[in-house]
Amino acid sequence: MNWQLFMRNVALTLIIAQFCLAGAVIAAQLCEDKDRFVGACFTVHGRLLVSNGTSSVRLIPKGSKLQLGVVNDGDAEDHALPGEIAKVISTETRIYGKFEVCPLTESKPHEMQIVCVISGKSLIARKIQ
């Protein structure tokens, strides 16, 4: 009986791992496939942060209440973000700078637009106090 329970747990763990890995691949593929962008890429001066909810990674343009949802795989350790940003971002850190983003959804009033962060420049990371 214990052997069957063990094997069932192993099988469930493998299935869950496959879904987690698939999410990372899907997020990365969305940002690599330029045909999925619904408009021209643009530059945003603002702050990038990890938040509760969907999308967990958000970009808030300077001087705006608007929030852009950044496509990611849902894992705080491994976002579909450029390497220099992925190394620094966490729930305790905000990243300020100039970000090049490409839209995956249309901009609509009162809705979070989903974007891919292609690059970041003049980045400053600050710990939340």
Buried (B, 14 or more C-beta within 10 A) or exposed (E): EEEEEEEEEEEEEEEEEEEEEEBBEEBBEBBEEEEBBEEEBEEBBBBBBBEEEEBBBBBBBEEEEBBBBBBBBBEEEBBBBBEBBBEBBBEEBBBBBBBBBBBBBEEEEEEBBBBBBBBBEEBEBEEEE
